[in-house]
Amino acid sequence: MPVEVEKLVGLVEEVRGGSRLRVYVKPESPEEKLVLEGGELVFYTSEPPVQGRANAALVRFLSKALRVSRADVEIVRGLRDRVKLVRVEGLGPGEVAARLAEVVEER
């Protein structure tokens, strides 16, 4: 079931030229999805956490969900951690939250 936009607005921060959000990544999962769990965004991917594969899957998923190019989605912190800080160029927090609401599941 899709999540309400209001629940996502507080998770997206405005930065100069775009937005920023925190995503917890769970690699080697059976399916690829973005879930709101305990007030945090959690990205499940089948990719392993080696050679940047899980990071690439996150960027690919977010760029598709947000309808922006991959170049507009950048992991700015946490490349080697499970918790990623992701910058989205060119979209404000409200727009990011609205577009994510179309794909985020809630647990």
GUTOR-323111 format. One record per atom (N, C-alpha, C, O): residue number from 1; residue in one letter; z, x, y; atom name. Coordinates in pm, 1 decimal. Each point is the difference from the previous one (the first is absolute). Layout:
residues N
[NUM; 'A'; [Z; X; Y]; 'CA']
...
This chain:
residues 107
[1; 'M'; [0.0; 84.6; -118.6]; 'N']
[1; 'M'; [0.0; -84.6; 118.6]; 'CA']
[1; 'M'; [0.0; 89.0; 124.9]; 'C']
[1; 'M'; [83.4; 89.8; 11.2]; 'O']
[2; 'P'; [-174.8; -113.2; 81.6]; 'N']
[2; 'P'; [-5.4; 80.6; 122.3]; 'CA']
[2; 'P'; [129.1; -12.7; 80.5]; 'C']
[2; 'P'; [68.0; -102.4; -5.0]; 'O']
[3; 'V'; [-36.3; 206.3; 77.8]; 'N']
[3; 'V'; [121.6; 3.7; 80.1]; 'CA']
[3; 'V'; [-30.0; -50.2; 141.6]; 'C']
[3; 'V'; [-113.5; 7.8; 46.9]; 'O']
[4; 'E'; [215.6; -58.7; 19.4]; 'N']
[4; 'E'; [-16.5; -48.7; 136.6]; 'CA']
[4; 'E'; [-13.3; 118.1; 96.2]; 'C']
[4; 'E'; [66.7; 102.2; -15.9]; 'O']
[5; 'V'; [-152.6; -117.5; 114.8]; 'N']
[5; 'V'; [-25.4; 106.1; 97.7]; 'CA']
[5; 'V'; [130.2; 43.0; 68.4]; 'C']
[5; 'V'; [19.9; 118.8; 25.4]; 'O']
[6; 'E'; [67.4; -213.1; 4.1]; 'N']
[6; 'E'; [124.0; 30.5; 71.3]; 'CA']
[6; 'E'; [85.3; 102.1; -74.3]; 'C']
[6; 'E'; [70.3; 79.2; 62.8]; 'O']
[7; 'K'; [-75.7; -80.3; -195.2]; 'N']
[7; 'K'; [79.1; 94.0; -79.2]; 'CA']
[7; 'K'; [-55.5; 141.9; 7.3]; 'C']
[7; 'K'; [71.0; 96.4; -28.8]; 'O']
[8; 'L'; [-196.9; -83.8; 66.9]; 'N']
[8; 'L'; [-63.0; 131.7; 6.6]; 'CA']
[8; 'L'; [1.7; 60.4; 140.2]; 'C']
[8; 'L'; [-7.4; 122.0; 14.7]; 'O']
[9; 'V'; [16.9; -205.4; 87.5]; 'N']
[9; 'V'; [-7.8; 47.5; 138.2]; 'CA']
[9; 'V'; [105.2; 107.8; 26.2]; 'C']
[9; 'V'; [-30.5; 100.1; 64.8]; 'O']
[10; 'G'; [151.4; -117.7; -112.6]; 'N']
[10; 'G'; [106.1; 97.1; 23.0]; 'CA']
[10; 'G'; [-18.9; 131.8; -73.5]; 'C']
[10; 'G'; [70.6; 96.9; 27.8]; 'O']
[11; 'L'; [-164.6; -92.0; -120.9]; 'N']
[11; 'L'; [-24.8; 121.7; -77.5]; 'CA']
[11; 'L'; [-109.3; 86.0; 60.8]; 'C']
[11; 'L'; [-23.3; 112.5; -44.3]; 'O']
[12; 'V'; [-44.0; -165.6; 146.4]; 'N']
[12; 'V'; [-111.3; 72.6; 62.4]; 'CA']
[12; 'V'; [39.7; 36.2; 142.3]; 'C']
[12; 'V'; [36.9; -86.6; 79.3]; 'O']
[13; 'E'; [-44.9; 214.1; -48.0]; 'N']
[13; 'E'; [41.1; 51.6; 130.2]; 'CA']
[13; 'E'; [-123.2; 33.9; 83.4]; 'C']
[13; 'E'; [-98.9; 51.8; -51.8]; 'O']
[14; 'E'; [105.8; -81.2; 179.7]; 'N']
[14; 'E'; [-111.2; 34.2; 89.1]; 'CA']
[14; 'E'; [9.9; 146.5; 41.1]; 'C']
[14; 'E'; [107.0; 47.6; 38.0]; 'O']
[15; 'V'; [-218.1; 22.7; -45.8]; 'N']
[15; 'V'; [-10.4; 137.2; 48.8]; 'CA']
[15; 'V'; [-125.7; 8.5; 85.8]; 'C']
[15; 'V'; [-84.7; -89.2; -4.6]; 'O']
[16; 'R'; [72.4; 195.6; 82.1]; 'N']
[16; 'R'; [-115.4; 12.3; 88.2]; 'CA']
[16; 'R'; [-130.0; -4.3; -80.3]; 'C']
[16; 'R'; [-22.7; 82.3; -88.7]; 'O']
[17; 'G'; [-61.3; -178.8; 121.2]; 'N']
[17; 'G'; [-130.3; -11.4; -64.2]; 'CA']
[17; 'G'; [-0.7; -70.8; -134.0]; 'C']
[17; 'G'; [-104.4; -8.1; -64.8]; 'O']
[18; 'G'; [220.2; -43.9; 21.3]; 'N']
[18; 'G'; [1.4; -67.5; -129.2]; 'CA']
[18; 'G'; [138.5; -43.4; -43.4]; 'C']
[18; 'G'; [83.1; -40.2; 81.4]; 'O']
[19; 'S'; [-60.0; 49.2; -211.8]; 'N']
[19; 'S'; [125.7; -45.4; -59.0]; 'CA']
[19; 'S'; [45.1; 98.4; -106.1]; 'C']
[19; 'S'; [-75.7; 86.4; -44.2]; 'O']
[20; 'R'; [201.6; -102.0; 4.6]; 'N']
[20; 'R'; [56.1; 85.9; -104.0]; 'CA']
[20; 'R'; [88.7; -84.3; -90.3]; 'C']
[20; 'R'; [71.3; -88.8; 46.8]; 'O']
[21; 'L'; [-76.1; 116.9; -176.5]; 'N']
[21; 'L'; [83.2; -71.4; -94.2]; 'CA']
[21; 'L'; [46.8; 93.3; -110.6]; 'C']
[21; 'L'; [-63.1; 101.9; -28.4]; 'O']
[22; 'R'; [174.5; -138.2; -33.1]; 'N']
[22; 'R'; [56.9; 77.0; -110.1]; 'CA']
[22; 'R'; [-33.8; -69.3; -130.5]; 'C']
[22; 'R'; [14.2; -121.7; -12.4]; 'O']
[23; 'V'; [-59.2; 200.1; -85.1]; 'N']
[23; 'V'; [-36.5; -55.4; -129.7]; 'CA']
[23; 'V'; [61.0; 87.4; -108.7]; 'C']
[23; 'V'; [-13.9; 122.2; 3.1]; 'O']
[24; 'Y'; [81.2; -184.4; -98.8]; 'N']
[24; 'Y'; [53.4; 68.8; -116.3]; 'CA']
[24; 'Y'; [-106.2; -7.6; -109.5]; 'C']
[24; 'Y'; [-51.3; -108.1; -28.9]; 'O']
[25; 'V'; [18.3; 221.1; -31.6]; 'N']
[25; 'V'; [-106.7; 3.5; -100.0]; 'CA']
[25; 'V'; [58.9; 17.4; -139.9]; 'C']
[25; 'V'; [83.0; 87.8; -23.6]; 'O']
[26; 'K'; [-127.6; -173.1; -68.4]; 'N']
[26; 'K'; [39.3; 9.5; -140.7]; 'CA']
[26; 'K'; [-125.4; 29.9; -81.9]; 'C']
[26; 'K'; [-74.2; -91.2; -36.7]; 'O']
[27; 'P'; [51.0; 219.8; 8.2]; 'N']
[27; 'P'; [-119.5; 38.2; -75.9]; 'CA']
[27; 'P'; [12.4; -35.8; -147.5]; 'C']
[27; 'P'; [107.6; -34.0; -49.3]; 'O']
[28; 'E'; [-221.0; 42.7; -19.3]; 'N']
[28; 'E'; [-9.4; -24.8; -143.6]; 'CA']
[28; 'E'; [53.0; -137.7; -39.4]; 'C']
[28; 'E'; [68.2; -15.3; -101.4]; 'O']
[29; 'S'; [-100.9; -84.1; 183.3]; 'N']
[29; 'S'; [36.8; -138.7; -26.7]; 'CA']
[29; 'S'; [-116.5; -68.6; -71.3]; 'C']
[29; 'S'; [-113.5; 46.9; 8.2]; 'O']
[30; 'P'; [140.2; -155.8; -77.1]; 'N']
[30; 'P'; [-108.2; -66.3; -74.7]; 'CA']
[30; 'P'; [-108.6; -62.7; 87.0]; 'C']
[30; 'P'; [-112.7; -18.1; -46.2]; 'O']
[31; 'E'; [144.5; -15.1; 171.2]; 'N']
[31; 'E'; [-99.8; -61.4; 87.0]; 'CA']
[31; 'E'; [16.5; 49.3; 143.2]; 'C']
[31; 'E'; [102.7; 57.7; 35.6]; 'O']
[32; 'E'; [-205.6; -81.5; 46.2]; 'N']
[32; 'E'; [3.6; 42.3; 139.1]; 'CA']
[32; 'E'; [27.3; -121.1; 87.5]; 'C']
[32; 'E'; [-75.5; -97.2; -0.4]; 'O']
[33; 'K'; [186.0; 104.8; 76.3]; 'N']
[33; 'K'; [35.6; -111.5; 88.1]; 'CA']
[33; 'K'; [99.8; 47.9; 103.3]; 'C']
[33; 'K'; [63.3; 104.3; -16.2]; 'O']
[34; 'L'; [-49.9; -182.4; 123.5]; 'N']
[34; 'L'; [97.1; 26.1; 105.9]; 'CA']
[34; 'L'; [99.3; -115.3; 0.1]; 'C']
[34; 'L'; [-38.6; -116.6; 7.6]; 'O']
[35; 'V'; [167.3; 150.5; -16.3]; 'N']
[35; 'V'; [104.4; -100.6; -18.1]; 'CA']
[35; 'V'; [108.9; 18.4; 104.4]; 'C']
[35; 'V'; [32.7; 112.8; 37.0]; 'O']
[36; 'L'; [23.4; -223.2; 10.5]; 'N']
[36; 'L'; [116.6; 3.5; 87.0]; 'CA']
[36; 'L'; [122.0; -15.4; -89.2]; 'C']
[36; 'L'; [23.4; -106.8; -56.6]; 'O']
[37; 'E'; [54.7; 214.6; 44.1]; 'N']
[37; 'E'; [119.4; 0.1; -85.3]; 'CA']
[37; 'E'; [119.8; 42.9; 82.6]; 'C']
[37; 'E'; [1.6; 110.2; 54.8]; 'O']
[38; 'G'; [97.4; -195.5; -45.5]; 'N']
[38; 'G'; [120.7; 34.2; 73.1]; 'CA']
[38; 'G'; [-25.4; 41.4; 143.5]; 'C']
[38; 'G'; [69.2; 87.3; 52.5]; 'O']
[39; 'G'; [-166.3; -148.1; 11.0]; 'N']
[39; 'G'; [-30.5; 30.3; 137.8]; 'CA']
[39; 'G'; [-82.9; 125.0; 21.5]; 'C']
[39; 'G'; [-16.8; 44.1; 113.8]; 'O']
[40; 'E'; [-35.8; 14.7; -222.1]; 'N']
[40; 'E'; [-84.0; 119.5; 9.9]; 'CA']
[40; 'E'; [-134.3; -23.0; -67.7]; 'C']
[40; 'E'; [-10.9; -76.0; -96.2]; 'O']
[41; 'L'; [-90.7; 143.0; 148.4]; 'N']
[41; 'L'; [-132.2; -6.2; -62.3]; 'CA']
[41; 'L'; [-4.8; 102.0; -113.5]; 'C']
[41; 'L'; [33.0; 117.0; 19.0]; 'O']
[42; 'V'; [-74.1; -162.5; -136.1]; 'N']
[42; 'V'; [-10.0; 86.4; -117.4]; 'CA']
[42; 'V'; [-142.9; -9.7; -53.5]; 'C']
[42; 'V'; [-50.3; -108.7; -28.4]; 'O']
[43; 'F'; [-13.7; 225.0; 15.3]; 'N']
[43; 'F'; [-136.8; 5.5; -50.5]; 'CA']
[43; 'F'; [2.1; 49.9; -143.5]; 'C']
[43; 'F'; [47.3; 110.1; -27.9]; 'O']
[44; 'Y'; [-98.9; -191.8; -62.4]; 'N']
[44; 'Y'; [-11.2; 36.2; -140.9]; 'CA']
[44; 'Y'; [-143.2; 45.7; -25.6]; 'C']
[44; 'Y'; [-95.3; -68.4; 37.6]; 'O']
[45; 'T'; [80.6; 183.5; -101.4]; 'N']
[45; 'T'; [-132.6; 50.4; -32.2]; 'CA']
[45; 'T'; [0.5; 60.3; -139.3]; 'C']
[45; 'T'; [101.1; 54.0; -45.0]; 'O']
[46; 'S'; [-213.4; -63.3; -22.3]; 'N']
[46; 'S'; [-11.8; 59.6; -132.6]; 'CA']
[46; 'S'; [-22.5; 150.3; 7.7]; 'C']
[46; 'S'; [10.6; 70.1; -100.6]; 'O']
[47; 'E'; [-41.3; -21.0; 219.7]; 'N']
[47; 'E'; [-26.2; 142.8; 17.9]; 'CA']
[47; 'E'; [127.8; 82.4; -17.2]; 'C']
[47; 'E'; [108.6; -45.7; 35.7]; 'O']
[48; 'P'; [-121.4; 166.2; -89.9]; 'N']
[48; 'P'; [117.4; 88.0; -12.4]; 'CA']
[48; 'P'; [27.0; 71.0; 132.8]; 'C']
[48; 'P'; [-88.3; 8.6; 85.4]; 'O']
[49; 'P'; [211.1; 42.3; -68.5]; 'N']
[49; 'P'; [35.1; 68.8; 124.5]; 'CA']
[49; 'P'; [-41.9; 147.2; -2.2]; 'C']
[49; 'P'; [80.4; 87.5; 32.1]; 'O']
[50; 'V'; [-203.1; -60.3; -68.8]; 'N']
[50; 'V'; [-49.9; 138.1; -4.4]; 'CA']
[50; 'V'; [-129.0; 11.5; 79.4]; 'C']
[50; 'V'; [-80.2; -93.3; 4.8]; 'O']
[51; 'Q'; [61.6; 207.5; 56.8]; 'N']
[51; 'Q'; [-121.7; 31.7; 74.9]; 'CA']
[51; 'Q'; [-36.7; -107.4; 103.1]; 'C']
[51; 'Q'; [-117.8; -22.3; 27.9]; 'O']
[52; 'G'; [219.2; -43.6; 28.1]; 'N']
[52; 'G'; [-24.0; -98.0; 105.3]; 'CA']
[52; 'G'; [-61.8; -130.1; -46.5]; 'C']
[52; 'G'; [-44.8; -79.9; 82.2]; 'O']
[53; 'R'; [41.5; 56.9; -213.2]; 'N']
[53; 'R'; [-67.3; -120.9; -50.2]; 'CA']
[53; 'R'; [71.9; -128.7; 40.0]; 'C']
[53; 'R'; [-65.1; -97.4; 37.6]; 'O']
[54; 'A'; [198.0; 95.6; -45.0]; 'N']
[54; 'A'; [74.5; -120.1; 40.5]; 'CA']
[54; 'A'; [-13.7; -22.9; 151.1]; 'C']
[54; 'A'; [-11.0; -114.0; 45.1]; 'O']
[55; 'N'; [12.0; 223.0; 32.6]; 'N']
[55; 'N'; [-19.1; -11.5; 145.3]; 'CA']
[55; 'N'; [-137.7; -56.8; 31.7]; 'C']
[55; 'N'; [-13.1; -88.1; 85.0]; 'O']
[56; 'A'; [-88.9; 138.0; -152.8]; 'N']
[56; 'A'; [-137.0; -48.9; 22.5]; 'CA']
[56; 'A'; [-11.3; -147.5; -35.3]; 'C']
[56; 'A'; [-69.5; -75.4; 68.3]; 'O']
[57; 'A'; [137.8; 33.8; -175.2]; 'N']
[57; 'A'; [-2.6; -140.9; -39.2]; 'CA']
[57; 'A'; [64.2; -87.3; 107.0]; 'C']
[57; 'A'; [-48.3; -109.5; 28.6]; 'O']
[58; 'L'; [157.6; 158.2; 30.9]; 'N']
[58; 'L'; [66.7; -75.2; 107.1]; 'CA']
[58; 'L'; [-91.6; -14.6; 120.7]; 'C']
[58; 'L'; [-13.7; -109.4; 54.6]; 'O']
[59; 'V'; [-48.3; 217.5; -13.1]; 'N']
[59; 'V'; [-91.2; -4.1; 115.4]; 'CA']
[59; 'V'; [-116.8; -94.2; -28.3]; 'C']
[59; 'V'; [-37.5; -80.1; 85.6]; 'O']
[60; 'R'; [-19.1; 89.4; -203.9]; 'N']
[60; 'R'; [-112.1; -85.8; -39.6]; 'CA']
[60; 'R'; [41.7; -146.8; 2.0]; 'C']
[60; 'R'; [-72.8; -84.2; 52.6]; 'O']
[61; 'F'; [189.6; 52.7; -109.5]; 'N']
[61; 'F'; [49.3; -137.6; -6.4]; 'CA']
[61; 'F'; [24.5; -55.2; 140.6]; 'C']
[61; 'F'; [-43.5; -110.4; 32.6]; 'O']
[62; 'L'; [113.7; 188.6; 50.5]; 'N']
[62; 'L'; [31.5; -48.2; 135.0]; 'CA']
[62; 'L'; [-125.1; -15.7; 85.7]; 'C']
[62; 'L'; [-10.2; -95.6; 76.8]; 'O']
[63; 'S'; [-84.4; 187.3; -88.7]; 'N']
[63; 'S'; [-121.2; -12.4; 81.6]; 'CA']
[63; 'S'; [-78.2; -126.5; -38.2]; 'C']
[63; 'S'; [-56.1; -67.7; 86.2]; 'O']
[64; 'K'; [53.3; 37.9; -213.7]; 'N']
[64; 'K'; [-69.3; -121.7; -44.9]; 'CA']
[64; 'K'; [76.1; -125.5; 46.2]; 'C']
[64; 'K'; [-60.1; -94.0; 52.0]; 'O']
[65; 'A'; [192.6; 93.8; -71.6]; 'N']
[65; 'A'; [81.6; -116.2; 37.2]; 'CA']
[65; 'A'; [-2.7; -25.4; 150.1]; 'C']
[65; 'A'; [-1.0; -114.7; 44.4]; 'O']
[66; 'L'; [-0.3; 222.7; 33.2]; 'N']
[66; 'L'; [2.4; -12.9; 145.8]; 'CA']
[66; 'L'; [-139.1; -9.4; 61.9]; 'C']
[66; 'L'; [-14.5; -22.4; 120.2]; 'O']
[67; 'R'; [-87.3; 40.0; -204.2]; 'N']
[67; 'R'; [-139.4; -7.4; 44.0]; 'CA']
[67; 'R'; [-29.3; 103.2; 109.2]; 'C']
[67; 'R'; [-58.4; -31.5; 103.6]; 'O']
[68; 'V'; [100.5; 155.3; -129.7]; 'N']
[68; 'V'; [-28.9; 113.3; 88.0]; 'CA']
[68; 'V'; [-54.9; 112.7; -87.2]; 'C']
[68; 'V'; [9.4; -5.1; -122.6]; 'O']
[69; 'S'; [-66.2; 106.1; 186.5]; 'N']
[69; 'S'; [-51.9; 112.8; -78.1]; 'CA']
[69; 'S'; [115.5; 83.9; -52.5]; 'C']
[69; 'S'; [110.5; -4.0; 54.0]; 'O']
[70; 'R'; [-136.9; 79.6; -159.4]; 'N']
[70; 'R'; [103.5; 88.0; -56.0]; 'CA']
[70; 'R'; [45.5; 102.2; 102.8]; 'C']
[70; 'R'; [115.5; 42.5; -1.8]; 'O']
[71; 'A'; [-204.7; -2.8; 91.1]; 'N']
[71; 'A'; [34.7; 96.7; 104.2]; 'CA']
[71; 'A'; [104.8; -55.9; 96.4]; 'C']
[71; 'A'; [69.1; 76.7; 67.0]; 'O']
[72; 'D'; [-56.7; -209.2; -59.4]; 'N']
[72; 'D'; [97.5; -63.2; 89.4]; 'CA']
[72; 'D'; [137.5; -15.5; -63.4]; 'C']
[72; 'D'; [93.3; -46.0; 65.8]; 'O']
[73; 'V'; [-79.2; 83.7; -192.9]; 'N']
[73; 'V'; [127.9; -7.7; -70.8]; 'CA']
[73; 'V'; [40.2; 141.8; -39.2]; 'C']
[73; 'V'; [-72.6; 68.8; -71.8]; 'O']
[74; 'E'; [189.3; -26.1; 120.0]; 'N']
[74; 'E'; [43.1; 138.0; -25.3]; 'CA']
[74; 'E'; [147.4; 3.5; -37.6]; 'C']
[74; 'E'; [83.4; -62.6; 65.5]; 'O']
[75; 'I'; [-52.2; 135.8; -170.4]; 'N']
[75; 'I'; [140.0; 22.9; -36.0]; 'CA']
[75; 'I'; [48.8; 113.7; 89.0]; 'C']
[75; 'I'; [-43.9; 114.1; -14.5]; 'O']
[76; 'V'; [134.4; -145.3; 106.4]; 'N']
[76; 'V'; [45.1; 99.4; 97.1]; 'CA']
[76; 'V'; [130.1; 68.1; -41.2]; 'C']
[76; 'V'; [36.4; 103.2; 56.5]; 'O']
[77; 'R'; [32.7; -158.9; -152.5]; 'N']
[77; 'R'; [120.7; 62.8; -52.6]; 'CA']
[77; 'R'; [21.8; -45.8; -143.1]; 'C']
[77; 'R'; [-22.4; -116.4; -33.4]; 'O']
[78; 'G'; [66.5; 209.4; -51.0]; 'N']
[78; 'G'; [32.5; -35.7; -137.5]; 'CA']
[78; 'G'; [-110.3; 24.9; -99.9]; 'C']
[78; 'G'; [-3.9; -65.2; -104.3]; 'O']
[79; 'L'; [-86.2; 158.0; 133.1]; 'N']
[79; 'L'; [-110.4; 26.1; -93.4]; 'CA']
[79; 'L'; [49.4; 34.4; -139.8]; 'C']
[79; 'L'; [-67.0; -31.7; -98.3]; 'O']
[80; 'R'; [183.3; 96.1; 87.5]; 'N']
[80; 'R'; [54.3; 39.0; -130.4]; 'CA']
[80; 'R'; [123.2; -81.0; -38.9]; 'C']
[80; 'R'; [67.7; 32.5; -97.6]; 'O']
[81; 'D'; [-38.7; -137.2; 173.3]; 'N']
[81; 'D'; [115.0; -85.9; -27.9]; 'CA']
[81; 'D'; [-47.1; -137.9; -43.3]; 'C']
[81; 'D'; [-116.9; -34.9; 16.6]; 'O']
[82; 'R'; [207.6; -42.2; -71.7]; 'N']
[82; 'R'; [-33.6; -138.1; -38.0]; 'CA']
[82; 'R'; [-8.4; -90.5; 122.1]; 'C']
[82; 'R'; [-73.9; -98.4; -0.8]; 'O']
[83; 'V'; [149.6; 131.1; 106.5]; 'N']
[83; 'V'; [-1.8; -81.4; 121.3]; 'CA']
[83; 'V'; [-100.3; 60.7; 97.7]; 'C']
[83; 'V'; [11.2; 116.5; 38.3]; 'O']
[84; 'K'; [-107.9; -196.2; 0.7]; 'N']
[84; 'K'; [-108.5; 44.9; 89.1]; 'CA']
[84; 'K'; [12.0; -69.2; 135.2]; 'C']
[84; 'K'; [35.6; -117.5; 7.9]; 'O']
[85; 'L'; [-65.2; 190.9; 96.8]; 'N']
[85; 'L'; [-14.4; -57.0; 133.3]; 'CA']
[85; 'L'; [-149.8; -0.6; 28.0]; 'C']
[85; 'L'; [-63.4; 105.3; 6.0]; 'O']
[86; 'V'; [7.7; -224.3; 10.8]; 'N']
[86; 'V'; [-144.6; -16.7; 10.5]; 'CA']
[86; 'V'; [-36.8; -48.2; 139.3]; 'C']
[86; 'V'; [57.0; -96.8; 50.4]; 'O']
[87; 'R'; [-151.8; 164.3; 10.8]; 'N']
[87; 'R'; [-51.7; -38.4; 131.8]; 'CA']
[87; 'R'; [-132.8; -72.3; -18.7]; 'C']
[87; 'R'; [-86.1; 43.2; -76.6]; 'O']
[88; 'V'; [71.5; -154.7; 148.6]; 'N']
[88; 'V'; [-123.9; -77.1; -0.9]; 'CA']
[88; 'V'; [-55.3; 3.3; 141.9]; 'C']
[88; 'V'; [61.4; -52.8; 92.7]; 'O']
[89; 'E'; [-175.3; 113.9; -76.7]; 'N']
[89; 'E'; [-62.7; 16.1; 131.3]; 'CA']
[89; 'E'; [-72.8; -127.9; 40.4]; 'C']
[89; 'E'; [-72.5; -59.5; -79.8]; 'O']
[90; 'G'; [93.2; 18.0; 205.7]; 'N']
[90; 'G'; [-80.3; -107.0; 56.6]; 'CA']
[90; 'G'; [47.1; -142.1; -21.6]; 'C']
[90; 'G'; [-61.9; -92.7; 52.3]; 'O']
[91; 'L'; [169.8; 71.5; -127.8]; 'N']
[91; 'L'; [52.3; -135.6; -20.3]; 'CA']
[91; 'L'; [144.3; -6.5; 46.7]; 'C']
[91; 'L'; [79.7; 89.0; -29.7]; 'O']
[92; 'G'; [-46.2; -194.6; 102.9]; 'N']
[92; 'G'; [137.5; -20.7; 42.5]; 'CA']
[92; 'G'; [84.8; -51.9; -114.5]; 'C']
[92; 'G'; [-53.4; -43.3; -102.1]; 'O']
[93; 'P'; [185.5; 47.0; 117.9]; 'N']
[93; 'P'; [90.1; -44.0; -106.2]; 'CA']
[93; 'P'; [-22.2; -143.3; -46.6]; 'C']
[93; 'P'; [8.1; -28.4; -119.5]; 'O']
[94; 'G'; [-36.0; -61.9; 213.1]; 'N']
[94; 'G'; [-23.1; -139.3; -38.4]; 'CA']
[94; 'G'; [-121.9; -15.7; -88.5]; 'C']
[94; 'G'; [2.0; -75.9; -96.8]; 'O']
[95; 'E'; [-108.3; 147.9; 130.1]; 'N']
[95; 'E'; [-122.7; -7.5; -78.9]; 'CA']
[95; 'E'; [19.6; 63.3; -137.9]; 'C']
[95; 'E'; [-48.1; -52.7; -100.3]; 'O']
[96; 'V'; [118.4; 165.2; 96.0]; 'N']
[96; 'V'; [28.7; 64.1; -128.5]; 'CA']
[96; 'V'; [81.4; -94.7; -88.3]; 'C']
[96; 'V'; [-31.7; -18.7; -117.5]; 'O']
[97; 'A'; [136.3; -40.8; 174.6]; 'N']
[97; 'A'; [84.2; -92.7; -76.6]; 'CA']
[97; 'A'; [-80.1; -119.6; -50.1]; 'C']
[97; 'A'; [15.5; -41.5; -114.8]; 'O']
[98; 'A'; [-100.8; -13.8; 200.1]; 'N']
[98; 'A'; [-80.4; -116.5; -39.6]; 'CA']
[98; 'A'; [-95.9; 33.9; -113.6]; 'C']
[98; 'A'; [-15.8; -78.1; -93.9]; 'O']
[99; 'R'; [-48.3; 194.6; 102.3]; 'N']
[99; 'R'; [-94.5; 38.4; -104.2]; 'CA']
[99; 'R'; [71.7; 36.0; -129.9]; 'C']
[99; 'R'; [-48.7; -31.1; -108.7]; 'O']
[100; 'L'; [164.5; 96.7; 119.9]; 'N']
[100; 'L'; [76.1; 32.9; -120.2]; 'CA']
[100; 'L'; [52.0; -125.8; -68.8]; 'C']
[100; 'L'; [8.1; -4.5; -122.8]; 'O']
[101; 'A'; [27.0; -97.3; 200.6]; 'N']
[101; 'A'; [52.8; -124.2; -56.4]; 'CA']
[101; 'A'; [-97.7; -63.0; -98.9]; 'C']
[101; 'A'; [41.5; -74.2; -89.1]; 'O']
[102; 'E'; [-168.5; 102.6; 103.6]; 'N']
[102; 'E'; [-101.4; -54.3; -90.5]; 'CA']
[102; 'E'; [4.5; 63.9; -138.1]; 'C']
[102; 'E'; [-48.2; -58.8; -96.8]; 'O']
[103; 'V'; [105.8; 179.2; 86.5]; 'N']
[103; 'V'; [-2.2; 72.3; -129.1]; 'CA']
[103; 'V'; [137.2; 32.4; -55.9]; 'C']
[103; 'V'; [12.1; 30.7; -118.6]; 'O']
[104; 'V'; [92.5; -37.0; 201.7]; 'N']
[104; 'V'; [134.4; 37.1; -44.8]; 'CA']
[104; 'V'; [62.4; -112.4; -81.1]; 'C']
[104; 'V'; [-5.3; -116.5; 39.4]; 'O']
[105; 'E'; [64.3; 151.8; -152.4]; 'N']
[105; 'E'; [75.7; -94.5; -80.7]; 'CA']
[105; 'E'; [147.1; 18.1; 34.3]; 'C']
[105; 'E'; [40.3; 104.7; 50.6]; 'O']
[106; 'E'; [39.2; -206.7; -78.4]; 'N']
[106; 'E'; [144.4; 10.5; 26.8]; 'CA']
[106; 'E'; [77.5; -15.3; -129.7]; 'C']
[106; 'E'; [-29.6; -84.8; -84.2]; 'O']
[107; 'R'; [130.4; 170.6; 71.9]; 'N']
[107; 'R'; [89.4; -8.8; -118.1]; 'CA']
[107; 'R'; [138.7; -31.2; 44.2]; 'C']
[107; 'R'; [90.1; -11.6; -83.1]; 'O']
